[in-house]
Amino acid sequence: MSLRTCHKVRTAVMIAGVLFVLGIALQAPRLFFEASFPVLNTLLSGTGLLAMLLSPLIMIVTAVLGLIPSISHQLGLCNH
């Protein structure tokens, strides 16, 4: 993954945010339909957990790649 453009960094941050919100939304049915649909609850909860774990992982990878000097120099020219 190359972070040589500001657009790619913004896209990665937006994807991480969407995954975080999606993870919370997929965890919510577990609260409302506790024992009615155990298979569906497990499937949604597992998918939500995966989304919640991928969100900070994407943010950490983006931050670490942004610390590489050549990428950092190119991202320094972005309009914030």
Biopython code that builds the backbone (N, CA, C, O; Angstrom):
import numpy as np
from Bio.PDB.StructureBuilder import StructureBuilder

atoms = [
    (1, "MET", "N", (0.852, -1.186, 0.000)),
    (1, "MET", "CA", (0.000, 0.000, 0.000)),
    (1, "MET", "C", (0.884, 1.231, 0.000)),
    (1, "MET", "O", (1.721, 1.403, 0.886)),
    (2, "SER", "N", (0.705, 2.055, -0.959)),
    (2, "SER", "CA", (1.483, 3.278, -1.063)),
    (2, "SER", "C", (0.639, 4.457, -0.600)),
    (2, "SER", "O", (-0.484, 4.655, -1.062)),
    (3, "LEU", "N", (1.195, 5.227, 0.312)),
    (3, "LEU", "CA", (0.470, 6.394, 0.827)),
    (3, "LEU", "C", (1.055, 7.679, 0.256)),
    (3, "LEU", "O", (1.231, 8.661, 0.978)),
    (4, "ARG", "N", (1.350, 7.672, -1.012)),
    (4, "ARG", "CA", (2.019, 8.822, -1.597)),
    (4, "ARG", "C", (1.091, 9.989, -1.909)),
    (4, "ARG", "O", (1.567, 11.055, -2.297)),
    (5, "THR", "N", (-0.201, 9.822, -1.753)),
    (5, "THR", "CA", (-1.120, 10.923, -1.999)),
    (5, "THR", "C", (-1.996, 11.156, -0.775)),
    (5, "THR", "O", (-2.260, 10.238, 0.002)),
    (6, "CYS", "N", (-2.429, 12.365, -0.621)),
    (6, "CYS", "CA", (-3.303, 12.720, 0.496)),
    (6, "CYS", "C", (-4.653, 12.017, 0.375)),
    (6, "CYS", "O", (-5.282, 11.678, 1.378)),
    (7, "HIS", "N", (-5.081, 11.808, -0.851)),
    (7, "HIS", "CA", (-6.372, 11.156, -1.079)),
    (7, "HIS", "C", (-6.382, 9.738, -0.506)),
    (7, "HIS", "O", (-7.386, 9.307, 0.061)),
    (8, "LYS", "N", (-5.280, 9.020, -0.651)),
    (8, "LYS", "CA", (-5.213, 7.652, -0.129)),
    (8, "LYS", "C", (-5.229, 7.636, 1.397)),
    (8, "LYS", "O", (-5.811, 6.734, 2.000)),
    (9, "VAL", "N", (-4.603, 8.616, 2.020)),
    (9, "VAL", "CA", (-4.614, 8.684, 3.481)),
    (9, "VAL", "C", (-6.020, 8.996, 3.967)),
    (9, "VAL", "O", (-6.504, 8.376, 4.914)),
    (10, "ARG", "N", (-6.670, 9.943, 3.331)),
    (10, "ARG", "CA", (-8.048, 10.272, 3.714)),
    (10, "ARG", "C", (-8.975, 9.083, 3.512)),
    (10, "ARG", "O", (-9.856, 8.834, 4.335)),
    (11, "THR", "N", (-8.784, 8.354, 2.429)),
    (11, "THR", "CA", (-9.602, 7.177, 2.164)),
    (11, "THR", "C", (-9.392, 6.113, 3.234)),
    (11, "THR", "O", (-10.353, 5.498, 3.696)),
    (12, "ALA", "N", (-8.141, 5.893, 3.630)),
    (12, "ALA", "CA", (-7.845, 4.905, 4.670)),
    (12, "ALA", "C", (-8.493, 5.299, 5.993)),
    (12, "ALA", "O", (-9.021, 4.440, 6.700)),
    (13, "VAL", "N", (-8.461, 6.573, 6.335)),
    (13, "VAL", "CA", (-9.071, 7.037, 7.579)),
    (13, "VAL", "C", (-10.589, 6.899, 7.517)),
    (13, "VAL", "O", (-11.220, 6.517, 8.502)),
    (14, "MET", "N", (-11.176, 7.210, 6.363)),
    (14, "MET", "CA", (-12.632, 7.065, 6.225)),
    (14, "MET", "C", (-13.050, 5.603, 6.289)),
    (14, "MET", "O", (-14.074, 5.283, 6.893)),
    (15, "ILE", "N", (-12.279, 4.714, 5.680)),
    (15, "ILE", "CA", (-12.588, 3.283, 5.742)),
    (15, "ILE", "C", (-12.508, 2.789, 7.174)),
    (15, "ILE", "O", (-13.354, 2.010, 7.612)),
    (16, "ALA", "N", (-11.495, 3.238, 7.908)),
    (16, "ALA", "CA", (-11.370, 2.840, 9.309)),
    (16, "ALA", "C", (-12.557, 3.343, 10.129)),
    (16, "ALA", "O", (-13.063, 2.622, 10.988)),
    (17, "GLY", "N", (-12.998, 4.553, 9.877)),
    (17, "GLY", "CA", (-14.157, 5.093, 10.584)),
    (17, "GLY", "C", (-15.433, 4.335, 10.255)),
    (17, "GLY", "O", (-16.239, 4.053, 11.142)),
    (18, "VAL", "N", (-15.618, 4.005, 8.983)),
    (18, "VAL", "CA", (-16.803, 3.252, 8.575)),
    (18, "VAL", "C", (-16.778, 1.850, 9.189)),
    (18, "VAL", "O", (-17.812, 1.351, 9.634)),
    (19, "LEU", "N", (-15.608, 1.217, 9.215)),
    (19, "LEU", "CA", (-15.501, -0.096, 9.843)),
    (19, "LEU", "C", (-15.827, -0.041, 11.327)),
    (19, "LEU", "O", (-16.460, -0.952, 11.861)),
    (20, "PHE", "N", (-15.399, 1.021, 11.993)),
    (20, "PHE", "CA", (-15.683, 1.166, 13.419)),
    (20, "PHE", "C", (-17.180, 1.291, 13.673)),
    (20, "PHE", "O", (-17.728, 0.620, 14.548)),
    (21, "VAL", "N", (-17.835, 2.153, 12.902)),
    (21, "VAL", "CA", (-19.283, 2.343, 13.051)),
    (21, "VAL", "C", (-20.028, 1.061, 12.667)),
    (21, "VAL", "O", (-20.993, 0.683, 13.330)),
    (22, "LEU", "N", (-19.584, 0.400, 11.608)),
    (22, "LEU", "CA", (-20.199, -0.850, 11.195)),
    (22, "LEU", "C", (-20.035, -1.920, 12.272)),
    (22, "LEU", "O", (-20.955, -2.699, 12.521)),
    (23, "GLY", "N", (-18.880, -1.957, 12.903)),
    (23, "GLY", "CA", (-18.650, -2.914, 13.982)),
    (23, "GLY", "C", (-19.595, -2.693, 15.149)),
    (23, "GLY", "O", (-20.127, -3.650, 15.712)),
    (24, "ILE", "N", (-19.804, -1.442, 15.512)),
    (24, "ILE", "CA", (-20.743, -1.139, 16.599)),
    (24, "ILE", "C", (-22.162, -1.521, 16.181)),
    (24, "ILE", "O", (-22.912, -2.088, 16.974)),
    (25, "ALA", "N", (-22.529, -1.212, 14.941)),
    (25, "ALA", "CA", (-23.874, -1.532, 14.465)),
    (25, "ALA", "C", (-24.113, -3.043, 14.413)),
    (25, "ALA", "O", (-25.224, -3.503, 14.677)),
    (26, "LEU", "N", (-23.084, -3.810, 14.076)),
    (26, "LEU", "CA", (-23.244, -5.256, 14.013)),
    (26, "LEU", "C", (-23.246, -5.899, 15.399)),
    (26, "LEU", "O", (-23.730, -7.020, 15.560)),
    (27, "GLN", "N", (-22.715, -5.209, 16.387)),
    (27, "GLN", "CA", (-22.739, -5.723, 17.758)),
    (27, "GLN", "C", (-24.072, -5.425, 18.440)),
    (27, "GLN", "O", (-24.447, -6.124, 19.382)),
    (28, "ALA", "N", (-24.783, -4.416, 17.991)),
    (28, "ALA", "CA", (-26.022, -3.982, 18.639)),
    (28, "ALA", "C", (-27.138, -5.024, 18.660)),
    (28, "ALA", "O", (-27.827, -5.125, 19.676)),
    (29, "PRO", "N", (-27.360, -5.806, 17.598)),
    (29, "PRO", "CA", (-28.456, -6.787, 17.666)),
    (29, "PRO", "C", (-28.293, -7.804, 18.792)),
    (29, "PRO", "O", (-29.282, -8.370, 19.259)),
    (30, "ARG", "N", (-27.090, -8.036, 19.223)),
    (30, "ARG", "CA", (-26.849, -8.965, 20.331)),
    (30, "ARG", "C", (-27.530, -8.486, 21.615)),
    (30, "ARG", "O", (-27.937, -9.297, 22.446)),
    (31, "LEU", "N", (-27.649, -7.182, 21.769)),
    (31, "LEU", "CA", (-28.317, -6.635, 22.946)),
    (31, "LEU", "C", (-29.833, -6.796, 22.879)),
    (31, "LEU", "O", (-30.482, -7.022, 23.900)),
    (32, "PHE", "N", (-30.393, -6.682, 21.685)),
    (32, "PHE", "CA", (-31.844, -6.682, 21.541)),
    (32, "PHE", "C", (-32.435, -8.073, 21.350)),
    (32, "PHE", "O", (-33.513, -8.364, 21.869)),
    (33, "PHE", "N", (-31.742, -8.932, 20.613)),
    (33, "PHE", "CA", (-32.240, -10.280, 20.330)),
    (33, "PHE", "C", (-31.330, -11.298, 20.996)),
    (33, "PHE", "O", (-30.631, -12.063, 20.332)),
    (34, "GLU", "N", (-31.354, -11.288, 22.302)),
    (34, "GLU", "CA", (-30.391, -12.070, 23.072)),
    (34, "GLU", "C", (-30.430, -13.561, 22.774)),
    (34, "GLU", "O", (-29.407, -14.130, 22.395)),
    (35, "ALA", "N", (-31.569, -14.204, 22.933)),
    (35, "ALA", "CA", (-31.627, -15.652, 22.771)),
    (35, "ALA", "C", (-32.545, -16.078, 21.628)),
    (35, "ALA", "O", (-32.710, -17.275, 21.391)),
    (36, "SER", "N", (-33.135, -15.141, 20.927)),
    (36, "SER", "CA", (-34.092, -15.496, 19.883)),
    (36, "SER", "C", (-33.432, -16.164, 18.676)),
    (36, "SER", "O", (-33.927, -17.170, 18.170)),
    (37, "PHE", "N", (-32.318, -15.601, 18.222)),
    (37, "PHE", "CA", (-31.632, -16.097, 17.036)),
    (37, "PHE", "C", (-30.157, -16.293, 17.342)),
    (37, "PHE", "O", (-29.348, -15.437, 16.984)),
    (38, "PRO", "N", (-29.775, -17.388, 17.991)),
    (38, "PRO", "CA", (-28.387, -17.537, 18.425)),
    (38, "PRO", "C", (-27.376, -17.602, 17.278)),
    (38, "PRO", "O", (-26.277, -17.062, 17.401)),
    (39, "VAL", "N", (-27.728, -18.251, 16.166)),
    (39, "VAL", "CA", (-26.785, -18.362, 15.054)),
    (39, "VAL", "C", (-26.573, -16.995, 14.406)),
    (39, "VAL", "O", (-25.441, -16.613, 14.108)),
    (40, "LEU", "N", (-27.653, -16.267, 14.192)),
    (40, "LEU", "CA", (-27.554, -14.940, 13.599)),
    (40, "LEU", "C", (-26.785, -13.989, 14.525)),
    (40, "LEU", "O", (-25.964, -13.199, 14.060)),
    (41, "ASN", "N", (-27.048, -14.064, 15.814)),
    (41, "ASN", "CA", (-26.325, -13.221, 16.773)),
    (41, "ASN", "C", (-24.831, -13.502, 16.750)),
    (41, "ASN", "O", (-24.019, -12.577, 16.782)),
    (42, "THR", "N", (-24.470, -14.770, 16.695)),
    (42, "THR", "CA", (-23.059, -15.134, 16.666)),
    (42, "THR", "C", (-22.396, -14.664, 15.378)),
    (42, "THR", "O", (-21.275, -14.156, 15.404)),
    (43, "LEU", "N", (-23.077, -14.831, 14.264)),
    (43, "LEU", "CA", (-22.532, -14.399, 12.979)),
    (43, "LEU", "C", (-22.344, -12.887, 12.933)),
    (43, "LEU", "O", (-21.286, -12.400, 12.535)),
    (44, "LEU", "N", (-23.368, -12.152, 13.338)),
    (44, "LEU", "CA", (-23.266, -10.688, 13.329)),
    (44, "LEU", "C", (-22.232, -10.195, 14.335)),
    (44, "LEU", "O", (-21.474, -9.267, 14.052)),
    (45, "SER", "N", (-22.205, -10.813, 15.503)),
    (45, "SER", "CA", (-21.274, -10.388, 16.529)),
    (45, "SER", "C", (-19.826, -10.644, 16.102)),
    (45, "SER", "O", (-18.946, -9.815, 16.334)),
    (46, "GLY", "N", (-19.591, -11.796, 15.479)),
    (46, "GLY", "CA", (-18.238, -12.106, 15.002)),
    (46, "GLY", "C", (-17.791, -11.168, 13.900)),
    (46, "GLY", "O", (-16.643, -10.723, 13.879)),
    (47, "THR", "N", (-18.692, -10.868, 12.990)),
    (47, "THR", "CA", (-18.376, -9.930, 11.912)),
    (47, "THR", "C", (-18.130, -8.527, 12.471)),
    (47, "THR", "O", (-17.230, -7.818, 12.021)),
    (48, "GLY", "N", (-18.936, -8.143, 13.449)),
    (48, "GLY", "CA", (-18.744, -6.834, 14.082)),
    (48, "GLY", "C", (-17.424, -6.756, 14.820)),
    (48, "GLY", "O", (-16.752, -5.725, 14.790)),
    (49, "LEU", "N", (-17.050, -7.839, 15.483)),
    (49, "LEU", "CA", (-15.766, -7.865, 16.184)),
    (49, "LEU", "C", (-14.616, -7.754, 15.197)),
    (49, "LEU", "O", (-13.643, -7.045, 15.456)),
    (50, "LEU", "N", (-14.716, -8.441, 14.077)),
    (50, "LEU", "CA", (-13.680, -8.346, 13.051)),
    (50, "LEU", "C", (-13.560, -6.913, 12.524)),
    (50, "LEU", "O", (-12.454, -6.403, 12.348)),
    (51, "ALA", "N", (-14.685, -6.279, 12.279)),
    (51, "ALA", "CA", (-14.667, -4.890, 11.803)),
    (51, "ALA", "C", (-14.056, -3.967, 12.858)),
    (51, "ALA", "O", (-13.299, -3.056, 12.525)),
    (52, "MET", "N", (-14.386, -4.204, 14.128)),
    (52, "MET", "CA", (-13.840, -3.374, 15.210)),
    (52, "MET", "C", (-12.339, -3.569, 15.356)),
    (52, "MET", "O", (-11.639, -2.630, 15.735)),
    (53, "LEU", "N", (-11.826, -4.755, 15.068)),
    (53, "LEU", "CA", (-10.391, -5.007, 15.158)),
    (53, "LEU", "C", (-9.637, -4.476, 13.946)),
    (53, "LEU", "O", (-8.492, -4.041, 14.069)),
    (54, "LEU", "N", (-10.265, -4.510, 12.786)),
    (54, "LEU", "CA", (-9.608, -4.008, 11.578)),
    (54, "LEU", "C", (-9.499, -2.484, 11.563)),
    (54, "LEU", "O", (-8.557, -1.933, 10.993)),
    (55, "SER", "N", (-10.449, -1.812, 12.183)),
    (55, "SER", "CA", (-10.459, -0.352, 12.177)),
    (55, "SER", "C", (-9.183, 0.245, 12.787)),
    (55, "SER", "O", (-8.509, 1.022, 12.110)),
    (56, "PRO", "N", (-8.825, -0.084, 14.032)),
    (56, "PRO", "CA", (-7.592, 0.499, 14.571)),
    (56, "PRO", "C", (-6.338, -0.041, 13.880)),
    (56, "PRO", "O", (-5.315, 0.642, 13.832)),
    (57, "LEU", "N", (-6.410, -1.263, 13.345)),
    (57, "LEU", "CA", (-5.267, -1.810, 12.635)),
    (57, "LEU", "C", (-4.963, -0.979, 11.382)),
    (57, "LEU", "O", (-3.801, -0.692, 11.093)),
    (58, "ILE", "N", (-5.995, -0.601, 10.652)),
    (58, "ILE", "CA", (-5.808, 0.252, 9.469)),
    (58, "ILE", "C", (-5.238, 1.606, 9.878)),
    (58, "ILE", "O", (-4.353, 2.134, 9.205)),
    (59, "MET", "N", (-5.737, 2.173, 10.978)),
    (59, "MET", "CA", (-5.230, 3.468, 11.437)),
    (59, "MET", "C", (-3.759, 3.375, 11.851)),
    (59, "MET", "O", (-2.972, 4.272, 11.547)),
    (60, "ILE", "N", (-3.389, 2.300, 12.539)),
    (60, "ILE", "CA", (-1.999, 2.135, 12.979)),
    (60, "ILE", "C", (-1.070, 1.951, 11.785)),
    (60, "ILE", "O", (0.004, 2.550, 11.738)),
    (61, "VAL", "N", (-1.475, 1.122, 10.814)),
    (61, "VAL", "CA", (-0.654, 0.922, 9.617)),
    (61, "VAL", "C", (-0.507, 2.228, 8.848)),
    (61, "VAL", "O", (0.580, 2.534, 8.356)),
    (62, "THR", "N", (-1.570, 2.994, 8.738)),
    (62, "THR", "CA", (-1.513, 4.286, 8.049)),
    (62, "THR", "C", (-0.562, 5.238, 8.764)),
    (62, "THR", "O", (0.217, 5.938, 8.118)),
    (63, "ALA", "N", (-0.622, 5.266, 10.095)),
    (63, "ALA", "CA", (0.259, 6.153, 10.859)),
    (63, "ALA", "C", (1.717, 5.731, 10.735)),
    (63, "ALA", "O", (2.596, 6.577, 10.572)),
    (64, "VAL", "N", (1.978, 4.438, 10.812)),
    (64, "VAL", "CA", (3.361, 3.954, 10.710)),
    (64, "VAL", "C", (3.926, 4.220, 9.320)),
    (64, "VAL", "O", (5.073, 4.647, 9.189)),
    (65, "LEU", "N", (3.130, 3.970, 8.280)),
    (65, "LEU", "CA", (3.599, 4.266, 6.926)),
    (65, "LEU", "C", (3.802, 5.766, 6.723)),
    (65, "LEU", "O", (4.676, 6.177, 5.960)),
    (66, "GLY", "N", (3.008, 6.573, 7.396)),
    (66, "GLY", "CA", (3.158, 8.026, 7.300)),
    (66, "GLY", "C", (4.419, 8.537, 7.968)),
    (66, "GLY", "O", (4.827, 9.674, 7.727)),
    (67, "LEU", "N", (5.044, 7.722, 8.799)),
    (67, "LEU", "CA", (6.284, 8.116, 9.461)),
    (67, "LEU", "C", (7.523, 7.861, 8.613)),
    (67, "LEU", "O", (8.608, 8.335, 8.948)),
    (68, "ILE", "N", (7.376, 7.125, 7.528)),
    (68, "ILE", "CA", (8.505, 6.887, 6.623)),
    (68, "ILE", "C", (8.881, 8.226, 5.989)),
    (68, "ILE", "O", (8.021, 8.921, 5.450)),
    (69, "PRO", "N", (10.164, 8.589, 6.053)),
    (69, "PRO", "CA", (10.563, 9.943, 5.617)),
    (69, "PRO", "C", (10.120, 10.335, 4.209)),
    (69, "PRO", "O", (9.667, 11.462, 4.014)),
    (70, "SER", "N", (10.236, 9.449, 3.228)),
    (70, "SER", "CA", (9.867, 9.852, 1.866)),
    (70, "SER", "C", (8.359, 10.076, 1.742)),
    (70, "SER", "O", (7.920, 10.993, 1.048)),
    (71, "ILE", "N", (7.575, 9.247, 2.407)),
    (71, "ILE", "CA", (6.121, 9.410, 2.379)),
    (71, "ILE", "C", (5.717, 10.625, 3.204)),
    (71, "ILE", "O", (4.825, 11.377, 2.812)),
    (72, "SER", "N", (6.372, 10.817, 4.347)),
    (72, "SER", "CA", (6.069, 11.962, 5.205)),
    (72, "SER", "C", (6.335, 13.284, 4.491)),
    (72, "SER", "O", (5.574, 14.240, 4.640)),
    (73, "HIS", "N", (7.397, 13.334, 3.728)),
    (73, "HIS", "CA", (7.710, 14.563, 2.987)),
    (73, "HIS", "C", (6.631, 14.873, 1.962)),
    (73, "HIS", "O", (6.235, 16.029, 1.810)),
    (74, "GLN", "N", (6.151, 13.855, 1.258)),
    (74, "GLN", "CA", (5.110, 14.081, 0.256)),
    (74, "GLN", "C", (3.776, 14.429, 0.902)),
    (74, "GLN", "O", (3.009, 15.218, 0.350)),
    (75, "LEU", "N", (3.492, 13.850, 2.065)),
    (75, "LEU", "CA", (2.242, 14.165, 2.752)),
    (75, "LEU", "C", (2.294, 15.534, 3.416)),
    (75, "LEU", "O", (1.254, 16.116, 3.725)),
    (76, "GLY", "N", (3.491, 16.045, 3.636)),
    (76, "GLY", "CA", (3.633, 17.379, 4.226)),
    (76, "GLY", "C", (3.123, 18.490, 3.314)),
    (76, "GLY", "O", (2.860, 19.605, 3.764)),
    (77, "LEU", "N", (2.989, 18.178, 2.043)),
    (77, "LEU", "CA", (2.513, 19.171, 1.070)),
    (77, "LEU", "C", (0.985, 19.188, 0.966)),
    (77, "LEU", "O", (0.428, 19.962, 0.188)),
    (78, "CYS", "N", (0.308, 18.342, 1.741)),
    (78, "CYS", "CA", (-1.162, 18.273, 1.681)),
    (78, "CYS", "C", (-1.800, 19.524, 2.289)),
    (78, "CYS", "O", (-1.266, 20.129, 3.219)),
    (79, "ASN", "N", (-2.949, 19.890, 1.741)),
    (79, "ASN", "CA", (-3.745, 20.959, 2.332)),
    (79, "ASN", "C", (-4.665, 20.326, 3.362)),
    (79, "ASN", "O", (-5.454, 19.442, 3.028)),
    (80, "HIS", "N", (-4.573, 20.760, 4.583)),
    (80, "HIS", "CA", (-5.373, 20.128, 5.655)),
    (80, "HIS", "C", (-6.643, 20.865, 5.856)),
    (80, "HIS", "O", (-7.446, 20.489, 6.710)),
]
sb = StructureBuilder()
sb.init_structure("model")
sb.init_model(0)
sb.init_chain("A")
sb.init_seg("    ")
for serial, (resi, resn, name, xyz) in enumerate(atoms, 1):
    if name == "N":
        sb.init_residue(resn, " ", resi, " ")
    sb.init_atom(name, np.array(xyz, "f"), 0.0, 1.0, " ", f" {name:<3s}", serial, name[0])
structure = sb.get_structure()
